Amino acid sequence: MTTMATRIQMPYTLTPGEATGVFLAELGRRRLIGSRHGDRILVPAQDFDGSTGEPAEGFVELAPAGRLEAFTVTAQGVLGLVLVDGADVPFLHRIVGFAEADLTIGARVAAVWADEPTGSVLDLAGFGPAGDGPGFKPRIAPDGLAQPFEQVEYTMTLDYQHSYGHYYGTLFDAVRTDRRLRGVKCSQCRRTLLPPRARCDVCFAPTAEWVDVEAVGVVQACSVVHIEFIGQRLKPPYVYAELVLDGTSTRLIHMVGGIDPAEARTAVAPGSRVRAVWSDRRTGSLADIDYFELIPGEPS
């Protein structure tokens, strides 16, 4: 294996601040609200000008139209910098309704509103080709602006290809195809390293010889995890452990399972003997081991 499709996903609560909170709330009313900072107008509205540090002096309403300053075409659509009429800083947003061949710098664009507001920046679905309707210069925002959104629920998702390289690729190939763990021996001190790597982390000599490692070993250190967090494969409580497999000189991080959670604190301790429990998955990663189980009758 050379790469693995990987996703980092992190849900969190965004606190937009008063000015941007008003901007987001007013999108549901199909209005673009900016902020005035001296002689500069920013869209979306900001509490402070990021260039000058000037605080907002008040809100202004801008015509929902502008000029396309730059754009990039991605697999998920077109993103562009739109300089809204009367604003001094371009606004990054989706560009919709254009054939790729018709995208040009300087094209006039206008707001395309979502059919139903959802309370996010996508209440402004994007900017599309502008019609011939009249616009207006920035004007003082009307009375009765919407209350600012104080919090916005958000999920950041990053999809990428993780490159294993030669050593981890060889290990994970063996895990997926043969249910084997493979380590490497140091050419000088002869320690067996798992996970494998190009150089020994003690004497720094290059590694030289591949060896099979039995998926049996001893707990060196452990902790009972009670807190839930993103990315867990087991529901807490469970035992998170540093393991030294027989014949190796390095630690492997994994979980100890198959025990009553109520007994976890006393059932597992440094010195406990464990062995791998393989899953039915064949992902080519250490997640193909569900967990390590205690070996009955073996002394701790």
Sequence and secondary structure as in RCSB ss.txt:
>XXXX:A:sequence
MTTMATRIQMPYTLTPGEATGVFLAELGRRRLIGSRHGDRILVPAQDFDGSTGEPAEGFVELAPAGRLEAFTVTA
QGVLGLVLVDGADVPFLHRIVGFAEADLTIGARVAAVWADEPTGSVLDLAGFGPAGDGPGFKPRIAPDGLAQPFE
QVEYTMTLDYQHSYGHYYGTLFDAVRTDRRLRGVKCSQCRRTLLPPRARCDVCFAPTAEWVDVEAVGVVQACSVV
HIEFIGQRLKPPYVYAELVLDGTSTRLIHMVGGIDPAEARTAVAPGSRVRAVWSDRRTGSLADIDYFELIPGEPS
>XXXX:A:secstr
  EEEEEEEEEEEE   HHHHHHHHHHTTT EEEEEETTEEESS  SB TTT  B  EEEEE SEEEEEEEEEET
TEEEEEEEETT SS EEEEE S  GGG  TT EEEEEE SS  SSGGGEEEEEE  S      EE  SS     S
 EEEEEEEEEEEE HHHHHHHHHHHHHH  EEEEEETTT  EESS  SB TTT  BEEEEEEE SEEEEEEEEEE
 S  TT SS SSEEEEEEEETT SS EEEEEESS GGGHHHH  TT EEEEEE S   SSGGGEEEEEE TT   
